[in-house]
Amino acid sequence: MRSFKGPDGTEWRVDVKSPGSSNAMVVFRHPDARTSGRDRYAWYISHGADAHDVTSRLKPKSVLDSLADADFARLFRRSMPITTVRRAPDRAPG
């Protein structure tokens, strides 16, 4: 696990999950562990030689080690919330 300082100064913990042969999920975990609703994710796409071998798997530690701060910043800008809070639908009038 590594850390990344977001644009607002928040210190995110970064982890890699669900590695495939050519992609992996990069998870940005909010520092307040009580609220996982602020966690975010983005997909890392590998263009290495192993990306064409469907039997291979990326190693999470290798993915983390290969990413620089600029890569984390790019992935964070493209990241999406892991969960969303859906509000109840409005009742029909009358």
C-alpha positions in Angstrom: 0.0 0.0 0.0 1.3 3.5 -0.9 0.0 7.0 -0.2 -1.0 9.8 -2.5 -1.7 13.4 -1.6 -4.9 14.6 -3.4 -5.4 18.0 -4.9 -7.1 19.2 -1.7 -4.3 17.9 0.5 -6.0 14.8 1.6 -3.6 11.9 2.2 -5.1 8.9 0.4 -3.9 5.3 0.9 -3.6 3.5 -2.5 -4.0 -0.2 -3.1 -4.3 -2.4 -6.1 -7.2 -5.0 -6.4 -8.6 -7.4 -9.0 -5.5 -7.7 -11.2 -6.0 -9.2 -14.7 -3.6 -9.8 -17.5 -3.7 -6.2 -18.8 -5.6 -4.2 -16.1 -6.0 -3.7 -12.4 -8.2 -1.7 -10.1 -6.4 1.1 -8.3 -8.3 1.9 -5.1 -7.9 5.3 -3.3 -8.9 4.8 0.3 -10.0 7.9 2.3 -8.0 8.4 5.5 -11.2 8.4 7.6 -11.7 4.6 7.8 -15.1 5.1 9.4 -16.5 6.2 6.0 -15.7 3.9 3.2 -18.2 5.9 1.1 -15.5 8.3 0.1 -13.2 5.6 -1.3 -12.6 5.9 -5.1 -11.3 3.7 -7.8 -9.8 3.9 -11.3 -8.6 1.3 -13.8 -4.9 0.9 -14.6 -4.3 -0.4 -18.1 -1.0 -2.2 -18.8 0.6 -2.2 -22.2 3.4 -4.6 -21.4 4.3 -7.8 -23.2 2.2 -9.9 -20.7 -0.9 -7.9 -21.5 -1.6 -10.2 -24.5 -1.3 -13.4 -22.4 -4.7 -14.1 -20.9 -3.2 -16.7 -18.5 -0.9 -14.1 -16.8 -1.8 -11.8 -13.9 -0.4 -8.5 -13.0 1.2 -8.4 -9.5 -0.4 -5.7 -7.3 3.0 -4.7 -5.8 4.6 -4.4 -9.2 1.8 -2.1 -10.4 2.1 0.1 -7.3 5.9 0.2 -7.7 5.6 1.2 -11.4 3.3 4.1 -10.7 4.8 7.6 -10.1 3.1 10.5 -8.3 2.0 11.9 -11.7 0.4 8.6 -12.6 -1.5 8.6 -9.3 -2.7 12.1 -10.0 -3.9 11.2 -13.5 -5.7 8.1 -12.1 -7.2 10.1 -9.3 -8.6 12.7 -11.7 -10.3 9.9 -13.6 -11.4 8.0 -10.5 -15.0 7.3 -9.5 -16.7 6.7 -6.2 -16.8 3.0 -5.2 -20.3 3.5 -3.7 -23.0 6.0 -4.2 -25.7 7.0 -1.8 -29.0 7.0 -3.5 -31.8 9.2 -2.1 -35.3 7.9 -1.9 -37.5 8.8 -4.9 -39.8 11.7 -4.6 -43.5 10.8 -4.0 -45.9 11.6 -6.7 -47.9 14.8 -6.0 -51.4 14.3 -4.6 
